[in-house]
Amino acid sequence: MQKETDQTAAQETMYQGQLAEEKIYVASQWQLMWWKFRRHKAALVSGVVLIFFYLIAIFCEFLAPFDPHEISEQYVFAPPQGIHFVDEQGFHLRPFVYGLTPGRDPETFRKIFKVDKERKYPIYFLVYGDPYKLWGVFQMDLHLLGLQDRSGTMYLLGADRLGRDLLSRLLYGTRISLSIGLVGITISFILGILIGGASGYYGGLVDLIVQRVIEFIRSMPSIPLWLALSAALPKEWPAIRVYFGITVILSLIGWTGLARVVRGRFLALREEDFVMAARLAGASELRIITRHLVPSFLSHIIASLTLTIPGMILSETSLSFLGLGLRPPVISWGVLLQDAQNIRALAHSPWLLVPGAVIVVVILSFNFLGDGLRDAADPYSR
Amino acid sequence: MLQYIAKRVVYFIPTLLVISVVSYFLIELPPGDYLTSYLAALESRGQMVDPSVIEGLRRRYGLDQPVYMRYLKWTWNLLHGDWGHSFEWNQPVSKLIGDRVLLTFVVSLGTMLFTWIVAFPIAIYSATHQYSVGDYCFSFLGFFGLGIPDFMLALVLLWIAYANFGADLSGLFSEKLVGAPWSLAKVADMLKHLWVPLVVLGTAGTAGLIRTTRANLLDELRKPYVFTARAKGLTERRLLLKYPLRVALNPFISGIGYVLPGLVSGATIISVVLNLPTTGPLLLRALMSQDMYLAGSFIMMLSTLTVIGTLISDILLGWVDPRIRYE
């Protein structure tokens, strides 16, 4: 009896295996990629992390508890206030922060803050606070978190040198810093596909010239070039134009890597049998390119795009950090880190480095995600 | 081989020419003519400028001539060792740059050596002990090293040193030796300060190098010739050192080409954070104040360094790996 069950179980697994195999045969390319990608756990987690960050970028006005530009002289460099659930009376379901009393150190005259355990400010979900315009369109004043008692303060990540709420600034900065990567990558993508495609498809003289130009651009030292170009942006430009100026400058170098990948793919695929088959079947050039060539290397392009974005984000951060990129009042991670340049301020208020930690998380996530996508881009390899 | 070198050198010359055009373009890029803005700045400080000096400057830079003439003049002067005149410092550019270039070179070279010394043994260990605990640790550190922006690393180092030990790690010399002439004591002092920029600048490079070398070495180790050699009874040590390692060395060599320019340009940001007396902070200042002759000359020189680095690495690669020559 026991033996029989074993046998049926074995048959069952065999049958299952065959089913799985058949599933692989009929699965589409994208499905295969997804299955392969799923196995790369770090990439999967990174993907979720990045989706989370982009959601923050989209809804930053609503998520930020305060107006990121609101200055408060009293609370310059106020330390982060912890969220508490437990006080002398025991556990409370509703979290609260203790009051913060600004004062001065009698000897050094430095500003210090005392936690006042007498005053307690409960934190509420969905409170009405500083007004804002969601996506610049909808007039709103609803915030995800906040205090109903406006006399209290809630600096969850501390305050900066002007007493502005660092958490709110960080959330707003996420929008700028993450979107600059996407906009830059879009420009690089278009340039790379067009120029690299032309170079790979036509070959000959076009290819030679494009290759020389790419080699030349890549031989220039990138950071000094970026610095020089951003320094040349007129000082009186409005913030939005500076933003696009910076993205264009960053893409000027970014497209070269992509163009190389596209060209290589074009050269390799041009000779493939399925292209020949399509040609024999009478497909037009345009149809061959858009229906046969592009889909077969699109996955590679997406993978290499993902690996280019962190470079863009880092470059923007570095430029702004040096004061040559985005300038206040625009908020980006680089602009936030400018405050951390002063090592003495940093020693007294280490929370200024929090944007840096966020940058590291995002960059690492992009790297892992890109790694996973690159492995998954070729689902037929083992 | 000679033919290959000759081909590379011939490529070198037009590249330099294009670089000079780009550099000059950068000089001309800011709106308005620099002499005018310079004069405006002087006048706003209440200084009167002698008209004959202005006339002299105007003639010297050929501001009354069309752009291409100015470019030719600039290149011509460059070839004769006249790098132009810094408006902000009121000094010849070559004098301002000289010392800093030397220090930049010292820092870059030191970083390169640091990168190699650290990356080489780790890469071999990781490849020969794939999926061991050590390999995983190094891989994780490598990912971290690539992910953390180097200026962040510098900031964190500075902060930890300052907050815990009250030590100021910035700069390349002790305070009392900054202005002193070169001496043995000053060199020793510099070596003592040098490790901070080396670690900060070298981290990303080391991580990248470990990754590529490890991958290359793993590919090589799976090839049939390795099995043959092992079957013939070669010791593991000799087997590793004799062939696979030599092939896997390529990234080290080609690294030179990227290391030199990469360091020079990467050092720009780090030296601002660490307050190093290298080219970075001066370039940044020149750009901020639109002191374009200084900035243009910097770009020209950094780019030339880049191209020379690539040239050297191309020649070395052709020497180490003959397959490359015949491509």
Interface residues (C-beta under 8 A of the other chain):
Chain A: F216 S219 M220 P221 S222 I223 P224 L225 L227 A228 L229 A231 A232 P234 P310 L314 T317 S318 F321 L322 G323 L324 L337 A340 Q341 I343 R344 L346 A347 P350 L353 G356 I359 V360 I363 L364 N367 F368
Chain B: T15 V18 I19 V22 L26 L29 P30 P31 F143 F144 L146 G147 I148 P149 F151 M152 L155 V156 L158 W159 Y162 A163 D168 S170 P261 G262 V264 S265 G266 T268 I269 V272 V273 L283 L284 L287 M288 Q290 A295 F298 I299 L302 S303 L305 T306 V307 T310
